[in-house]
Amino acid sequence: MFTVYAIKSELDGRIYVGFTDCLERRLKEHNSGKTKSTKGFIPWKLIFTERCESREIARSREKYFKSGCGKEYLKQTNKAL
């Protein structure tokens, strides 16, 4: 199983989307500065997850959530939180 996730920077509000086979480990990597693309915007808060049965499906969903429509969906969903 894989998890597609979105995290939001509490520093400036930007959203990062990715997928992983171990969400807990991946979130720790983002918030400890081990991920080059996110280390300048710590701390990060989890705002969305979606479980997928395969890597291919997870990659496809990640690509959608990185698109304009997908990012807009995440922003609208996050307003309800």
C-alpha positions as a Markdown table, in Angstrom:
| # | Residue | x | y | z |
|---|---|---|---|---|
| 1 | Met | 0.0 | 0.0 | 0.0 |
| 2 | Phe | 1.1 | 3.6 | -0.8 |
| 3 | Thr | -0.2 | 6.9 | 0.6 |
| 4 | Val | -0.5 | 10.0 | -1.4 |
| 5 | Tyr | -0.2 | 13.0 | 0.9 |
| 6 | Ala | -0.3 | 16.8 | 1.0 |
| 7 | Ile | 1.5 | 18.8 | 3.6 |
| 8 | Lys | 1.2 | 22.6 | 4.2 |
| 9 | Ser | 4.0 | 24.8 | 5.4 |
| 10 | Glu | 3.1 | 26.7 | 8.6 |
| 11 | Leu | 5.8 | 29.2 | 7.6 |
| 12 | Asp | 4.3 | 30.5 | 4.4 |
| 13 | Gly | 1.2 | 28.3 | 3.5 |
| 14 | Arg | 2.7 | 26.5 | 0.5 |
| 15 | Ile | 1.5 | 23.0 | -0.2 |
| 16 | Tyr | 3.7 | 20.0 | -1.1 |
| 17 | Val | 2.3 | 16.8 | -2.5 |
| 18 | Gly | 4.1 | 13.4 | -2.6 |
| 19 | Phe | 3.6 | 9.7 | -2.1 |
| 20 | Thr | 5.2 | 7.1 | 0.1 |
| 21 | Asp | 5.0 | 3.6 | 1.5 |
| 22 | Cys | 5.6 | 4.9 | 5.1 |
| 23 | Leu | 3.8 | 8.1 | 5.9 |
| 24 | Glu | 5.1 | 8.5 | 9.4 |
| 25 | Arg | 8.8 | 8.2 | 8.3 |
| 26 | Arg | 8.2 | 10.6 | 5.4 |
| 27 | Leu | 6.6 | 13.3 | 7.6 |
| 28 | Lys | 9.6 | 13.1 | 10.0 |
| 29 | Glu | 12.0 | 13.5 | 7.1 |
| 30 | His | 10.1 | 16.6 | 5.9 |
| 31 | Asn | 10.0 | 18.2 | 9.4 |
| 32 | Ser | 13.6 | 17.4 | 10.3 |
| 33 | Gly | 15.1 | 19.0 | 7.1 |
| 34 | Lys | 16.2 | 15.8 | 5.4 |
| 35 | Thr | 14.2 | 16.6 | 2.2 |
| 36 | Lys | 16.0 | 19.2 | 0.1 |
| 37 | Ser | 12.8 | 20.6 | -1.5 |
| 38 | Thr | 11.0 | 21.2 | 1.8 |
| 39 | Lys | 13.7 | 22.0 | 4.4 |
| 40 | Gly | 13.4 | 25.7 | 3.9 |
| 41 | Phe | 9.8 | 25.9 | 4.9 |
| 42 | Ile | 9.6 | 23.9 | 8.2 |
| 43 | Pro | 7.3 | 23.1 | 10.0 |
| 44 | Trp | 4.9 | 21.1 | 7.9 |
| 45 | Lys | 1.4 | 20.0 | 8.8 |
| 46 | Leu | -0.4 | 17.1 | 7.2 |
| 47 | Ile | -3.6 | 18.2 | 5.4 |
| 48 | Phe | -4.6 | 15.3 | 3.2 |
| 49 | Thr | -4.0 | 11.6 | 2.7 |
| 50 | Glu | -5.3 | 9.0 | 0.2 |
| 51 | Arg | -4.4 | 5.3 | 0.3 |
| 52 | Cys | -3.6 | 3.6 | -3.0 |
| 53 | Glu | -3.1 | -0.1 | -3.8 |
| 54 | Ser | -0.1 | 0.2 | -6.1 |
| 55 | Arg | 2.8 | 2.5 | -6.8 |
| 56 | Glu | 1.4 | 3.3 | -10.3 |
| 57 | Ile | -1.9 | 4.4 | -8.9 |
| 58 | Ala | -0.2 | 6.5 | -6.2 |
| 59 | Arg | 2.0 | 8.2 | -8.8 |
| 60 | Ser | -1.0 | 9.0 | -11.0 |
| 61 | Arg | -2.9 | 10.5 | -8.1 |
| 62 | Glu | 0.2 | 12.5 | -7.0 |
| 63 | Lys | 0.4 | 13.9 | -10.5 |
| 64 | Tyr | -3.3 | 14.9 | -10.3 |
| 65 | Phe | -2.8 | 16.7 | -7.0 |
| 66 | Lys | 0.2 | 18.6 | -8.3 |
| 67 | Ser | -1.9 | 19.9 | -11.2 |
| 68 | Gly | -3.9 | 23.1 | -11.1 |
| 69 | Cys | -7.2 | 21.3 | -10.5 |
| 70 | Gly | -5.7 | 19.1 | -7.9 |
| 71 | Lys | -4.0 | 21.9 | -6.0 |
| 72 | Glu | -7.3 | 23.9 | -6.0 |
| 73 | Tyr | -9.1 | 20.8 | -4.6 |
| 74 | Leu | -6.5 | 20.6 | -1.8 |
| 75 | Lys | -6.9 | 24.3 | -1.0 |
| 76 | Gln | -10.7 | 24.1 | -0.9 |
| 77 | Thr | -10.5 | 20.9 | 1.3 |
| 78 | Asn | -8.0 | 22.6 | 3.6 |
| 79 | Lys | -10.4 | 25.6 | 4.2 |
| 80 | Ala | -12.8 | 23.2 | 5.9 |
| 81 | Leu | -10.1 | 22.1 | 8.4 |
